[in-house]
């Protein structure tokens, strides 16, 4: 019985820790939307990490994006073949 209460308490603390993190995130969001742009001191934006993240999200992910697009095109072609067969124009589907 003790392990049940220990497990339940541990899960409760994890939920509270998660909700607290969301609360801190929400406070940061509200601060940077409403207070920081109008403050007296100017925020210094570091451009180096921004360009690194832009390259990582954009150029470095072209391989994954290409594979996903390839499989999406194949699924779309298979699904359209069934519809085009009703109209007798299956020659427009590759393969």
Number of C-alpha atoms within 10 A of each C-alpha: 5 7 8 9 10 11 11 12 12 12 12 12 12 12 12 12 12 12 12 12 12 12 12 12 12 12 12 12 12 12 12 12 11 10 11 14 12 10 9 8 8 9 9 6 8 8 9 8 10 11 11 11 13 11 12 12 11 11 10 12 11 12 10 10 11 11 11 12 12 12 11 12 12 13 12 12 16 14 11 14 18 12 12 15 12 9 8 10 11 15 10 11 14 9 7
